[in-house]
Amino acid sequence: MTSVKSLASQSERSLAMKRSTLSASVQLTNSEIESLREGKKSISAYVQREFQTTVLPKLELLRKQAA
């Protein structure tokens, strides 16, 4: 048998999920969309720089060691 506490927590989760679903349908403004795009570009540039300076040299070293 399901306890009252368990039922209460399930209904709270259900309500929270409905709220997040409703807020996801709100349209973003053009400035918000552009801000997200700029953030994406910035993250992409960072990852590419880190890959070139950190990961790639380590991969090359491992390739040389394996050969």
CORMOHU-V422415 format. One line per field, one symbol per residue. phi: phi as a letter, one per 30 degrees, with the letter a starting at -180 (. if undefined). A space follows every 50 residues. Layout:
phi: ???
//
This chain:
phi: .ddddddddddddddddddddddddddddddddddddddddddddddddd ddccdeedddddddddd
//
